[in-house]
Amino acid sequence: MTRTSGPRKLLVGSTARHVKSCQYRVMTDLDQNATRRDITDALLTALDRRHEVLDTIVDADDRPAAAAAIAELLGKSKLGAEAVLNMSLHQLTKEERRKNQAELDDLNQAITFTAAERPASSGDTIDLRPFSANDDADIFAERTAEQGVAGDGSGAPAGEVGDEMAKGADRVDDEDAVWLVAIENEQKVGIVFGELAGGEVDVRIWIRPTQRKQGYGTAALRRTRSEMAAYFPGVPMVVRAPGASA
């Protein structure tokens, strides 16, 4: 992969995907391709089982119920189920199905892992909540022990955990930072750091070593975009890749 020149940014609240370096570009491309594959795979599966899908939609009380039922019926993500509900009739034609199959084949070549191998990557099971110094000191200490750097993204050596969290809380209070904890079924799997500096939001995602290679980094990135857009509307967001094999 060739390195691009100049900074690349992701504009919070838009669909533009840009990042600072080749390393960061890998994560956003992976996220984008994984999303497209989820949708394309769901559409093709729905077309193969179109009679069951139609019966499921007709039996549903409302749209959310229909989406949940389709996801369960097809074994696909909620994102894929929503795409099925949004299908236009022209997508039922043989030509469109061939196009979808060709796209899925290309995406399967671009993404070496399967959804089963990284089940968290769909983002359906992960949530983000505000970091709490009282409740989340354990995961912050684990992250600091592994990385050995400050939580502000400066790259400076880490200080005492209590001091680091207090400084982070001050930046959050001043609306210069957002710290979020990624959770799944009340289990903490990682931390998202958003730091406002130089007119950009520098976003760093850290996933616990025991939770890596399951797609949590991709899932956290998907959730992070909307969160940062709410906290820092219109501000360019620079995304740093999650920990290795997240």
Secondary structure, 3 states (H helix, E strand, C coil): CCCCCCCCCEECCCCCCCCCCHHHHHHHHHHHHHHHHHHHHHHHHHHHCHHHHHHHHHHCCCHHHHHHHHHHHHCCCHHHHHHHHCCCHHHHCHHHHHHHHHHHHHHHHHCCCCCCCCHHHHCCCCEEEECCCCCCHHHHHHHHHHHCECCCCCCCECCCHHHHHHHHHHHHHCCCEEEEEEEECCEEEEEEEEEEECCEEEEEEEECHHHCCCCHHHHHHHHHHHHHHHHCCCCEEEEECCCCCC
